[in-house]
Amino acid sequence: MRHITPQRLDAFDVRDLSQCQEVFDELLAKGGIAKDTEEATRIATILVELYRQGVRDRSHLASMVTAARGLFMSRMTAEANASVSETI
């Protein structure tokens, strides 16, 4: 019988949350993004995942989230352009 072993999920402590929050707030401010948007949720998800994977340096977190958003936004733009082309 196979067993699925979940990844080890370390609980965030106050310092972890504080560091993620600071990077999150910085990214939203630089991008002019409101906290209650889907984009802010995507940023938070990417940020927490990177942090859980061991990325702890604030500048690395910020640059990696920005890069990941760029990839996501490029994909969304390509899909939107394809959708428009299909309707023409």
N, CA, C and O atoms as a GROMACS GRO file, in nm:
protein
  352
    1MET      N    1   0.084  -0.117   0.000
    1MET     CA    2   0.000   0.000   0.000
    1MET      C    3   0.089   0.124   0.000
    1MET      O    4   0.188   0.131   0.073
    2ARG      N    5   0.053   0.221  -0.082
    2ARG     CA    6   0.128   0.346  -0.087
    2ARG      C    7   0.080   0.441   0.022
    2ARG      O    8  -0.037   0.443   0.057
    3HIS      N    9   0.172   0.516   0.072
    3HIS     CA   10   0.140   0.620   0.169
    3HIS      C   11   0.186   0.753   0.114
    3HIS      O   12   0.297   0.765   0.062
    4ILE      N   13   0.103   0.848   0.125
    4ILE     CA   14   0.140   0.983   0.083
    4ILE      C   15   0.195   1.054   0.205
    4ILE      O   16   0.127   1.068   0.307
    5THR      N   17   0.317   1.099   0.193
    5THR     CA   18   0.380   1.171   0.303
    5THR      C   19   0.370   1.320   0.273
    5THR      O   20   0.435   1.368   0.180
    6PRO      N   21   0.292   1.392   0.351
    6PRO     CA   22   0.281   1.537   0.326
    6PRO      C   23   0.413   1.606   0.354
    6PRO      O   24   0.493   1.563   0.438
    7GLN      N   25   0.433   1.715   0.282
    7GLN     CA   26   0.552   1.795   0.308
    7GLN      C   27   0.546   1.847   0.451
    7GLN      O   28   0.439   1.874   0.505
    8ARG      N   29   0.661   1.860   0.508
    8ARG     CA   30   0.667   1.913   0.643
    8ARG      C   31   0.624   2.058   0.640
    8ARG      O   32   0.682   2.141   0.570
    9LEU      N   33   0.522   2.089   0.716
    9LEU     CA   34   0.472   2.226   0.722
    9LEU      C   35   0.510   2.287   0.856
    9LEU      O   36   0.450   2.258   0.959
   10ASP      N   37   0.608   2.370   0.852
   10ASP     CA   38   0.649   2.439   0.974
   10ASP      C   39   0.555   2.555   0.998
   10ASP      O   40   0.520   2.629   0.906
   11ALA      N   41   0.515   2.570   1.121
   11ALA     CA   42   0.428   2.683   1.156
   11ALA      C   43   0.508   2.812   1.148
   11ALA      O   44   0.626   2.816   1.183
   12PHE      N   45   0.443   2.914   1.103
   12PHE     CA   46   0.506   3.046   1.100
   12PHE      C   47   0.500   3.102   1.241
   12PHE      O   48   0.399   3.090   1.310
   13ASP      N   49   0.609   3.164   1.283
   13ASP     CA   50   0.604   3.234   1.410
   13ASP      C   51   0.588   3.384   1.380
   13ASP      O   52   0.578   3.423   1.264
   14VAL      N   53   0.586   3.463   1.482
   14VAL     CA   54   0.562   3.607   1.467
   14VAL      C   55   0.667   3.671   1.376
   14VAL      O   56   0.634   3.758   1.296
   15ARG      N   57   0.792   3.630   1.389
   15ARG     CA   58   0.898   3.688   1.304
   15ARG      C   59   0.877   3.654   1.157
   15ARG      O   60   0.895   3.738   1.070
   16ASP      N   61   0.837   3.528   1.131
   16ASP     CA   62   0.812   3.487   0.993
   16ASP      C   63   0.698   3.569   0.932
   16ASP      O   64   0.710   3.620   0.820
   17LEU      N   65   0.590   3.578   1.006
   17LEU     CA   66   0.476   3.655   0.957
   17LEU      C   67   0.511   3.801   0.936
   17LEU      O   68   0.469   3.863   0.838
   18SER      N   69   0.588   3.855   1.028
   18SER     CA   70   0.628   3.995   1.018
   18SER      C   71   0.712   4.019   0.892
   18SER      O   72   0.691   4.117   0.820
   19GLN      N   73   0.807   3.929   0.867
   19GLN     CA   74   0.892   3.945   0.750
   19GLN      C   75   0.810   3.932   0.621
   19GLN      O   76   0.827   4.012   0.529
   20CYS      N   77   0.722   3.834   0.615
   20CYS     CA   78   0.637   3.818   0.496
   20CYS      C   79   0.547   3.940   0.478
   20CYS      O   80   0.528   3.988   0.366
   21GLN      N   81   0.491   3.990   0.587
   21GLN     CA   82   0.401   4.106   0.580
   21GLN      C   83   0.475   4.228   0.527
   21GLN      O   84   0.421   4.303   0.445
   22GLU      N   85   0.598   4.249   0.573
   22GLU     CA   86   0.676   4.364   0.528
   22GLU      C   87   0.704   4.356   0.378
   22GLU      O   88   0.691   4.456   0.307
   23VAL      N   89   0.742   4.238   0.331
   23VAL     CA   90   0.769   4.220   0.188
   23VAL      C   91   0.640   4.238   0.108
   23VAL      O   92   0.639   4.303   0.004
   24PHE      N   93   0.531   4.180   0.158
   24PHE     CA   94   0.401   4.192   0.094
   24PHE      C   95   0.359   4.338   0.082
   24PHE      O   96   0.321   4.384  -0.026
   25ASP      N   97   0.367   4.412   0.192
   25ASP     CA   98   0.330   4.554   0.191
   25ASP      C   99   0.416   4.633   0.094
   25ASP      O  100   0.367   4.721   0.023
   26GLU      N  101   0.544   4.603   0.092
   26GLU     CA  102   0.637   4.672   0.002
   26GLU      C  103   0.601   4.646  -0.145
   26GLU      O  104   0.599   4.738  -0.226
   27LEU      N  105   0.572   4.520  -0.177
   27LEU     CA  106   0.537   4.486  -0.315
   27LEU      C  107   0.407   4.553  -0.358
   27LEU      O  108   0.394   4.601  -0.470
   28LEU      N  109   0.310   4.554  -0.267
   28LEU     CA  110   0.183   4.618  -0.302
   28LEU      C  111   0.201   4.768  -0.322
   28LEU      O  112   0.144   4.826  -0.414
   29ALA      N  113   0.279   4.830  -0.235
   29ALA     CA  114   0.302   4.974  -0.247
   29ALA      C  115   0.373   5.008  -0.379
   29ALA      O  116   0.335   5.102  -0.448
   30LYS      N  117   0.477   4.931  -0.412
   30LYS     CA  118   0.550   4.956  -0.536
   30LYS      C  119   0.464   4.934  -0.659
   30LYS      O  120   0.478   5.005  -0.759
   31GLY      N  121   0.374   4.836  -0.651
   31GLY     CA  122   0.290   4.805  -0.766
   31GLY      C  123   0.158   4.879  -0.770
   31GLY      O  124   0.083   4.867  -0.866
   32GLY      N  125   0.129   4.956  -0.664
   32GLY     CA  126   0.002   5.026  -0.658
   32GLY      C  127  -0.116   4.931  -0.655
   32GLY      O  128  -0.219   4.955  -0.718
   33ILE      N  129  -0.100   4.822  -0.580
   33ILE     CA  130  -0.202   4.716  -0.575
   33ILE      C  131  -0.274   4.722  -0.441
   33ILE      O  132  -0.211   4.729  -0.336
   34ALA      N  133  -0.405   4.719  -0.445
   34ALA     CA  134  -0.486   4.720  -0.322
   34ALA      C  135  -0.482   4.581  -0.257
   34ALA      O  136  -0.472   4.479  -0.326
   35LYS      N  137  -0.490   4.580  -0.124
   35LYS     CA  138  -0.482   4.453  -0.051
   35LYS      C  139  -0.599   4.360  -0.076
   35LYS      O  140  -0.586   4.239  -0.058
   36ASP      N  141  -0.712   4.413  -0.117
   36ASP     CA  142  -0.831   4.330  -0.132
   36ASP      C  143  -0.855   4.286  -0.277
   36ASP      O  144  -0.970   4.268  -0.319
   37THR      N  145  -0.747   4.270  -0.354
   37THR     CA  146  -0.759   4.230  -0.495
   37THR      C  147  -0.708   4.088  -0.516
   37THR      O  148  -0.637   4.032  -0.432
   38GLU      N  149  -0.746   4.031  -0.629
   38GLU     CA  150  -0.697   3.897  -0.664
   38GLU      C  151  -0.546   3.898  -0.680
   38GLU      O  152  -0.478   3.801  -0.643
   39GLU      N  153  -0.492   4.005  -0.736
   39GLU     CA  154  -0.347   4.014  -0.755
   39GLU      C  155  -0.274   4.011  -0.620
   39GLU      O  156  -0.170   3.948  -0.608
   40ALA      N  157  -0.329   4.080  -0.520
   40ALA     CA  158  -0.268   4.077  -0.387
   40ALA      C  159  -0.271   3.936  -0.329
   40ALA      O  160  -0.177   3.892  -0.263
   41THR      N  161  -0.379   3.865  -0.354
   41THR     CA  162  -0.389   3.726  -0.307
   41THR      C  163  -0.285   3.640  -0.376
   41THR      O  164  -0.222   3.556  -0.311
   42ARG      N  165  -0.265   3.659  -0.505
   42ARG     CA  166  -0.161   3.584  -0.578
   42ARG      C  167  -0.023   3.614  -0.521
   42ARG      O  168   0.058   3.524  -0.501
   43ILE      N  169   0.003   3.741  -0.495
   43ILE     CA  170   0.133   3.780  -0.439
   43ILE      C  171   0.154   3.712  -0.304
   43ILE      O  172   0.261   3.659  -0.277
   44ALA      N  173   0.052   3.714  -0.219
   44ALA     CA  174   0.063   3.652  -0.087
   44ALA      C  175   0.089   3.503  -0.099
   44ALA      O  176   0.170   3.448  -0.025
   45THR      N  177   0.020   3.438  -0.191
   45THR     CA  178   0.038   3.294  -0.210
   45THR      C  179   0.179   3.260  -0.254
   45THR      O  180   0.241   3.169  -0.201
   46ILE      N  181   0.229   3.334  -0.351
   46ILE     CA  182   0.366   3.312  -0.400
   46ILE      C  183   0.465   3.338  -0.288
   46ILE      O  184   0.558   3.260  -0.268
   47LEU      N  185   0.446   3.446  -0.217
   47LEU     CA  186   0.537   3.486  -0.110
   47LEU      C  187   0.546   3.380  -0.001
   47LEU      O  188   0.656   3.342   0.040
   48VAL      N  189   0.432   3.331   0.045
   48VAL     CA  190   0.431   3.229   0.150
   48VAL      C  191   0.494   3.100   0.100
   48VAL      O  192   0.569   3.035   0.174
   49GLU      N  193   0.465   3.062  -0.022
   49GLU     CA  194   0.524   2.939  -0.077
   49GLU      C  195   0.676   2.949  -0.085
   49GLU      O  196   0.746   2.855  -0.048
   50LEU      N  197   0.725   3.061  -0.134
   50LEU     CA  198   0.871   3.080  -0.140
   50LEU      C  199   0.933   3.077   0.000
   50LEU      O  200   1.039   3.018   0.020
   51TYR      N  201   0.866   3.141   0.094
   51TYR     CA  202   0.917   3.144   0.231
   51TYR      C  203   0.921   3.002   0.288
   51TYR      O  204   1.018   2.963   0.354
   52ARG      N  205   0.817   2.925   0.264
   52ARG     CA  206   0.814   2.786   0.313
   52ARG      C  207   0.922   2.701   0.247
   52ARG      O  208   0.970   2.605   0.306
   53GLN      N  209   0.960   2.737   0.125
   53GLN     CA  210   1.064   2.664   0.055
   53GLN      C  211   1.204   2.704   0.101
   53GLN      O  212   1.304   2.647   0.056
   54GLY      N  213   1.211   2.803   0.190
   54GLY     CA  214   1.340   2.838   0.248
   54GLY      C  215   1.397   2.972   0.206
   54GLY      O  216   1.506   3.008   0.251
   55VAL      N  217   1.328   3.046   0.122
   55VAL     CA  218   1.377   3.178   0.081
   55VAL      C  219   1.345   3.274   0.195
   55VAL      O  220   1.228   3.303   0.221
   56ARG      N  221   1.447   3.324   0.261
   56ARG     CA  222   1.426   3.410   0.378
   56ARG      C  223   1.474   3.553   0.359
   56ARG      O  224   1.429   3.644   0.428
   57ASP      N  225   1.565   3.574   0.266
   57ASP     CA  226   1.618   3.707   0.243
   57ASP      C  227   1.510   3.794   0.179
   57ASP      O  228   1.451   3.757   0.078
   58ARG      N  229   1.486   3.911   0.239
   58ARG     CA  230   1.378   3.999   0.191
   58ARG      C  231   1.394   4.040   0.046
   58ARG      O  232   1.297   4.039  -0.030
   59SER      N  233   1.515   4.075   0.007
   59SER     CA  234   1.534   4.119  -0.132
   59SER      C  235   1.515   4.003  -0.229
   59SER      O  236   1.462   4.021  -0.338
   60HIS      N  237   1.559   3.883  -0.189
   60HIS     CA  238   1.537   3.766  -0.275
   60HIS      C  239   1.388   3.734  -0.286
   60HIS      O  240   1.338   3.703  -0.394
   61LEU      N  241   1.318   3.740  -0.173
   61LEU     CA  242   1.174   3.716  -0.175
   61LEU      C  243   1.105   3.813  -0.271
   61LEU      O  244   1.026   3.773  -0.356
   62ALA      N  245   1.136   3.941  -0.256
   62ALA     CA  246   1.072   4.043  -0.338
   62ALA      C  247   1.102   4.021  -0.486
   62ALA      O  248   1.012   4.030  -0.570
   63SER      N  249   1.228   3.994  -0.520
   63SER     CA  250   1.262   3.976  -0.661
   63SER      C  251   1.202   3.848  -0.717
   63SER      O  252   1.162   3.846  -0.834
   64MET      N  253   1.195   3.742  -0.638
   64MET     CA  254   1.138   3.617  -0.687
   64MET      C  255   0.986   3.628  -0.705
   64MET      O  256   0.931   3.574  -0.801
   65VAL      N  257   0.920   3.698  -0.614
   65VAL     CA  258   0.776   3.719  -0.630
   65VAL      C  259   0.750   3.804  -0.753
   65VAL      O  260   0.659   3.776  -0.831
   66THR      N  261   0.830   3.907  -0.771
   66THR     CA  262   0.815   3.994  -0.889
   66THR      C  263   0.836   3.915  -1.017
   66THR      O  264   0.761   3.931  -1.114
   67ALA      N  265   0.938   3.828  -1.018
   67ALA     CA  266   0.964   3.746  -1.137
   67ALA      C  267   0.848   3.649  -1.161
   67ALA      O  268   0.805   3.632  -1.275
   68ALA      N  269   0.799   3.588  -1.056
   68ALA     CA  270   0.688   3.494  -1.070
   68ALA      C  271   0.563   3.566  -1.121
   68ALA      O  272   0.490   3.512  -1.205
   69ARG      N  273   0.538   3.685  -1.073
   69ARG     CA  274   0.424   3.764  -1.120
   69ARG      C  275   0.441   3.798  -1.266
   69ARG      O  276   0.344   3.796  -1.342
   70GLY      N  277   0.562   3.829  -1.307
   70GLY     CA  278   0.588   3.861  -1.448
   70GLY      C  279   0.557   3.743  -1.538
   70GLY      O  280   0.500   3.760  -1.645
   71LEU      N  281   0.594   3.624  -1.494
   71LEU     CA  282   0.564   3.504  -1.571
   71LEU      C  283   0.414   3.483  -1.577
   71LEU      O  284   0.360   3.449  -1.682
   72PHE      N  285   0.348   3.502  -1.465
   72PHE     CA  286   0.203   3.484  -1.460
   72PHE      C  287   0.133   3.586  -1.548
   72PHE      O  288   0.041   3.552  -1.623
   73MET      N  289   0.177   3.710  -1.538
   73MET     CA  290   0.114   3.816  -1.617
   73MET      C  291   0.139   3.795  -1.766
   73MET      O  292   0.050   3.823  -1.847
   74SER      N  293   0.257   3.748  -1.804
   74SER     CA  294   0.286   3.720  -1.944
   74SER      C  295   0.195   3.611  -1.996
   74SER      O  296   0.145   3.620  -2.109
   75ARG      N  297   0.173   3.507  -1.915
   75ARG     CA  298   0.084   3.398  -1.954
   75ARG      C  299  -0.059   3.448  -1.970
   75ARG      O  300  -0.128   3.412  -2.066
   76MET      N  301  -0.104   3.533  -1.876
   76MET     CA  302  -0.240   3.586  -1.884
   76MET      C  303  -0.258   3.672  -2.009
   76MET      O  304  -0.360   3.665  -2.076
   77THR      N  305  -0.157   3.754  -2.040
   77THR     CA  306  -0.163   3.839  -2.158
   77THR      C  307  -0.168   3.755  -2.284
   77THR      O  308  -0.245   3.784  -2.376
   78ALA      N  309  -0.086   3.650  -2.290
   78ALA     CA  310  -0.086   3.562  -2.407
   78ALA      C  311  -0.220   3.493  -2.423
   78ALA      O  312  -0.271   3.482  -2.535
   79GLU      N  313  -0.278   3.447  -2.314
   79GLU     CA  314  -0.409   3.381  -2.320
   79GLU      C  315  -0.517   3.480  -2.362
   79GLU      O  316  -0.606   3.444  -2.440
   80ALA      N  317  -0.510   3.602  -2.314
   80ALA     CA  318  -0.608   3.704  -2.352
   80ALA      C  319  -0.596   3.737  -2.500
   80ALA      O  320  -0.697   3.752  -2.569
   81ASN      N  321  -0.472   3.750  -2.548
   81ASN     CA  322  -0.451   3.778  -2.690
   81ASN      C  323  -0.502   3.664  -2.777
   81ASN      O  324  -0.560   3.688  -2.883
   82ALA      N  325  -0.480   3.541  -2.733
   82ALA     CA  326  -0.528   3.425  -2.808
   82ALA      C  327  -0.679   3.423  -2.812
   82ALA      O  328  -0.739   3.389  -2.914
   83SER      N  329  -0.740   3.460  -2.701
   83SER     CA  330  -0.886   3.463  -2.694
   83SER      C  331  -0.943   3.568  -2.788
   83SER      O  332  -1.044   3.545  -2.855
   84VAL      N  333  -0.880   3.682  -2.794
   84VAL     CA  334  -0.924   3.790  -2.884
   84VAL      C  335  -0.907   3.746  -3.029
   84VAL      O  336  -0.994   3.774  -3.113
   85SER      N  337  -0.796   3.680  -3.060
   85SER     CA  338  -0.772   3.633  -3.196
   85SER      C  339  -0.877   3.532  -3.240
   85SER      O  340  -0.917   3.530  -3.356
   86GLU      N  341  -0.921   3.447  -3.147
   86GLU     CA  342  -1.020   3.347  -3.178
   86GLU      C  343  -1.156   3.408  -3.210
   86GLU      O  344  -1.233   3.352  -3.287
   87THR      N  345  -1.185   3.523  -3.150
   87THR     CA  346  -1.315   3.585  -3.170
   87THR      C  347  -1.321   3.670  -3.297
   87THR      O  348  -1.429   3.710  -3.340
   88ILE      N  349  -1.206   3.698  -3.353
   88ILE     CA  350  -1.202   3.784  -3.474
   88ILE      C  351  -1.224   3.703  -3.599
   88ILE      O  352  -1.224   3.757  -3.709
   0.00000   0.00000   0.00000
